[in-house]
Amino acid sequence: MLPSGQVMRALRKARISAYALDSKGFGAHRDRTYLNQFQWSHGGHAFAGFWASVTVMSIHLDGVAKLW
């Protein structure tokens, strides 16, 4: 039987090795990802378009105001 110190060291080393292998992607599937696919909705397009037009108009009006 192994002394308890050697058992604990072996378990710790195995855990560290497992984390290292997991972080490098060994054994990972091709389609594994932590990112989700993003799909624009109609409301999202309208929201982005509205704020883009507000931004463009505010820049334009700021330039017009400097001309006066």
C-alpha positions in Angstrom: 0.0 0.0 0.0 1.3 3.5 -0.9 1.7 6.1 1.8 -1.0 8.7 1.8 1.4 11.5 0.7 2.2 9.6 -2.5 -1.4 8.9 -3.2 -2.4 12.6 -2.7 0.5 13.7 -5.0 -0.5 11.2 -7.7 -4.1 12.4 -7.5 -3.1 16.1 -7.7 -0.8 15.4 -10.7 -3.6 13.5 -12.5 -6.0 16.4 -12.0 -3.5 18.9 -13.3 -2.8 16.7 -16.3 -6.5 16.4 -17.0 -7.0 20.2 -16.9 -4.0 20.7 -19.2 -5.4 18.1 -21.7 -8.8 19.6 -21.6 -7.6 23.2 -22.1 -5.6 22.1 -25.2 -8.6 20.4 -26.6 -7.4 16.8 -26.6 -10.4 14.5 -27.2 -12.6 17.4 -28.2 -15.3 16.9 -30.8 -15.0 19.0 -34.0 -18.3 20.8 -33.3 -17.5 21.6 -29.7 -17.7 25.3 -29.1 -18.6 27.7 -26.2 -20.0 30.2 -28.7 -23.7 30.2 -29.7 -24.8 31.1 -33.2 -26.3 34.5 -33.4 -29.3 35.3 -35.6 -30.6 38.8 -36.2 -34.3 39.2 -35.7 -36.4 41.8 -37.5 -36.7 43.8 -34.3 -32.9 43.7 -33.9 -32.4 45.1 -37.4 -34.9 47.8 -36.7 -33.2 48.6 -33.4 -29.8 48.8 -34.9 -31.0 50.9 -37.9 -32.8 53.3 -35.6 -29.7 53.9 -33.5 -27.4 54.1 -36.5 -29.7 56.8 -38.0 -29.7 58.7 -34.7 -25.9 58.6 -34.6 -25.6 59.8 -38.1 -28.1 62.6 -37.6 -26.5 63.7 -34.4 -23.1 63.9 -36.1 -24.6 65.7 -39.1 -26.4 68.2 -36.8 -23.3 68.8 -34.8 -21.4 69.6 -38.0 -24.2 72.0 -39.1 -24.3 73.7 -35.8 -20.5 74.4 -36.0 -21.1 76.2 -39.4 -23.4 78.8 -37.7 
